Amino acid sequence: MKFLLNILFVLVSLVPSLAQLPDQNVSKEEYIEKFKDIAIEQMNLFGIPASITLSQGILESGNGQSLLATEANNHFGIKCHKEWNGPTYHMDDDDPNECFRKYENPAESFKDHSLFLTTRPRYAFLFDLEISDYKSWANGLKTAGYATNPHYAELLIKNIEEFELYKYDKLYKANPENEHKLIVAKKTPTYNCNSDDEDFEGITLDASNRKVYKHNGVRFIYAKSGDTYQSIANDIKLSEWQIRNYNDLKKKDKITGGQIIYIQAKKNKAKQSIHTVQPGETLYDISQIYAIKLKKLCKYNTLEKDAILYPDQKIKLR
């Protein structure tokens, strides 16, 4: 009896503290209503679709209820990186005790998200996309390595379409006075999905008005929304079978906005020796990241092209 009374006392004593816990049931609709004005403001300042910003916020912060969001006001999962000299928050993520940026309030997190995308060269190609092309933006963020979840683009698009976030993109008002904010990002568009070291070479502009990049000595473009093998072949003056062959693709494979499309044959080996597999990656993904022929990658690792890879697996690149 005494034991039961002690338990009852403990439970009663917990009631006041439980009542003070924050609401853990914030809906996506409530999150959108709370932060849509900030997302629209950032869109008009930096040219990032409000739909993308809101969808990323929902996904990365769990509707603003994740530990990182509640403890550090970090709504976009942005880690410290070498240039950050502000407050920090440490927690386990891909690795133990990782360093994340900490903000005074959520609005500061939204502002830093804009600066993060506009000042890191790997995201520069996104700003050549239409503000209304949220599908290409979502696929482009995945291509550029914003998150390791292989379904990241699909999850962003699902939020945008389910809650009609694209309607906020229609409120974009281009302002020439804000163009200077994109200068840093547009100087040297480059990309490396697993490192802060950007190694894609500078761009050239071909006759079709498509920006052409180079990685591992191989030229490539980023696909636009609605692209087909035919549209790319016509613009680049190649045949459709060459486009498919250069990218290890088949006729049935669809092209998505933001996808890397090589317009030259990929190399037999990469500059570096080893790649560490990220969650959800395939041999095909890795072959596109490093501009290596898929059959060579399979040979180096004694694997079939559709082999299932596991996180942190080491893949030979040469």
N, C-alpha and C positions, 0 to 999 in steps of 0.2 A: 504493500500500500504506500509506504514511504517512497519507494522507487517511482511509482506512478505519479505521485504528487510532485516529485522533483522534475519529472519530464514535463508535466503540465506547467510548472513554474517557468521552465526554460522556454516553452512554446509561447506562453503569454508575454514573456519579456521580449521575445523577438518581434511581436506584432508592431510596435512603434517603428522599429528599424525597417521592417518590410514595407510599411506604408510609405517610407521615404525613398524607396527604390524608384529609379526613373521608369517611365512607361516603356515597356519592351515591345509594345504592339503597334508601333508607328507604321501606318500603311504606306504603300508606294504613292498613293494619291496625296496623302498628307505631306510626304517628303517633297513631291513635285510642287504642291501649292506653296510650300515654305521657301523653296529655293529657285523657283522658275524665274523670278525677277533678276536674281543675281546671274543666272545662266544667260539670260537675254542680254544683260548689261555686258557681260564678258564676250558674248558673241559679237556685239557691235563694236567692242574695243579691239578684239583680236581675230575675228573671223573664224571662230570655232563654232560649229552648229550648236545651238542651245540644246537640241535634242540629244546630241552625243554627250554633252557635259552632264545633263540630267541623268541619262541612262548609265553613264559611268559612275556617277555619284551613288545612284541606287544600288548598283552592282557591287562597287568597291566598299561601300560603307554599310551594307545591309540596311538600307533606308535610314541611315544616320545612327544606327543602333549598335554597330560593331564596337569592339573594345577600342580600336584605334580611333574611331570617330568620337566616342564619348570621352575618352581619356586625353586624346591629343588633337581633337578637332580636325583630324586628317581624313578627308572624305574620298581621297583618290589613291590611297595606298602608296603615296610617293615616298620613296626611301631617301635617306640623307644624301647620298652621292658626295663626291669629293668637293663640290662647290658650295655645299650648304654649311652656313656658319650660325644658323639660328638654333632655337631650342630643339631638343631631340627626345624621342621616346623609344624605348627598346622592348622588343617582344619577339617571340619565335615566329618565323615565317618559313621561307624556303630553307633558311639556315637558323640555328639557335641564336637568340639574342641579337636580332638584326636591328639596325638603326633606321628609324623613321622620322620624318619631319613632324614637328609639333607646332601648332598654330594657336594664336590667341583666341580665335573664333572661327566658325565654319567659313565665313566670307573670305578670310585670309587664305583658306585652303583652296577655294574656288579661284582666287586671283593667282595663286601660285601654280595651279593646274594650267592656267592659260600661259603663264610664263614658261612653264616646263615644256609645253608642246611647241611654243614659238621660238624657243632659243636652243633646242636640241636638234642638230642637223638631221637625225634619223627620221624626224617627223615632217621635214620640210615639204615633201611631195604632197602631203595632205592638203596644203594650202593652194594647190593647183586645181583641186576638186571644187565642184559647185557647192555652195553652202547648203543647198537642198538635197544633195546626194548623200544622205545619211548611210546608205548601204555601203558605198565605197569608203566613206570615212570609217565605218565600223571594221570593214575588212582591212583597211589600211593600218589601223591601230594594231590589229592582230599581226599583220605582216611585219610591222616595225618592232614587234616584240614588247608591246605595252604590258601584256599579261601572258602567262604561260598556258592558261586554260585553252585547249584546242577549240573549244566552242565559244570563245569570248565574243567573236563577231556576231554569232547567232543570238547570243544572250542579249547583247546591246540592241540588236534589231528587234527582238521580241518585245522588249520594254517600250521601244519607240513606237511600234505599231499598236501594241495593246493599249497604250495610254495616249496615243495620237500626239506624241511629243513633237512630231514634225511640224505641227501647226505653229510652234514657237519660232521655227526657222524662217517662217514667212515674215517675221517682224524684223529681219535683218535690214539694217540701213548702212550701206557702204559709206565709209567716211575716209576720204583721201588723207586726212590729217592723221589717221591711225596707221597708215601704210608703213611708217618707220618701225613699228613694233615687230614687223615680220622680216626686217632686213637681216638680222643675225641668222635666222633659220634658213633663209633663201640663199645665203652666200655659198655654202658648200653642202648640198643635199647628199647625205651619206646614210649608211645603215649597217648595223651589226646587231643581230637579235639577242646576243648573249653577253654583251660587254659594253662598257662606256667608251671603249676605243672605236671610233667611227672610221671605217676603212673603205667605204665606197668612194670612188673618184668623182671629180666634178662632172657637170653635165654639159651636153651640147644640145642644140636645138635643131632638129632635122626639118626637112621641107614640109612635112605633114603637121608641123606645129606640136609634135610630141616631144617631150623632154626625154633624152636618152642618157642613161647612167652607165657606169662601168664598174664591175666587181670581178676580181680575180682575172682581169684582162678580158672579160666578156661583157659585151654591151647588152643592156636590157631596158625595158620600159615598165611602168606601172600601168596595169590595165585600168580602163575607165569603166564606169557603170554602163552596161549594155554592150560592151565589146564582144565581138565574136572572132573566131579565127579569120574569117574573111575580112572584117573591118581592120584588124591589125595587119594582116597580110597586104591589104591595099595601101595602107598608110606607109608601111615600111618597105614596100616593093619586094616582098617575098611571097612564096607560095604558102598555102595553108599547111601542107604537109611538112614544110620546113619549120614553121612555128611549132607544130605539134612535136616534131622530132627533136628540136632543140630543147624542149621542155619536158620530154618524157611523157607526153600526153596522148590520149586517144580521142577519136572523133566524138565519143559519147561524153567526154569530160567537159564540164562547163567552165567558163571563165567568169571570175567575179571581180568587181571593182577593187582596186588596191593590190591585186595579185601581181607578183613578179613574173614577167614574161621575157625570157631571153630571146634575143634576135640574132644571136650567133651561137655556134655549137659550144656547149660547156666544156670545161677542161677535164683532163684525166685525174688531176689532183688539186688540192687546195694549198694555200700558202702555209697554213698551220697543220699540225699533225693529228690532233685529237679534238673531237667535239663531245661535250657532256650532254646527254639527252635530257631535255626538259619534258615535263608531263604532257602526254598526248602526242608527242612528235613521232613522225614516221621517217623512214629512210628517204622517201620522196621529199619531205619537208627539208631535210638536211641537205639533200642534193641541190635544192633550189637556193638555200641559204648561202652555200659556199660555191655555187656555180660549178658543181662537179657532175659528171655523167652518172646517172643512177646505176648503170651496170658496173661501173668501176667501184662505186661505193659498196655495192653488194659483194664484189670480188674481194676487196680489201678486208671485209669483215666476215666472209663466208656465211652470208645471210641471203635469204630470198627477199625480193623487193617488197613483199607484203608482210615481212617479219614484224612481230609485235615487240616494240622496244619498251624498256622500263626506265623510270627516272634515274638519273646519275650514271646510266650505262655509258661506257666509253666507246665511241665510234671512230675508227681510223679514217683519216681523210686523205691519206697518201700511202 
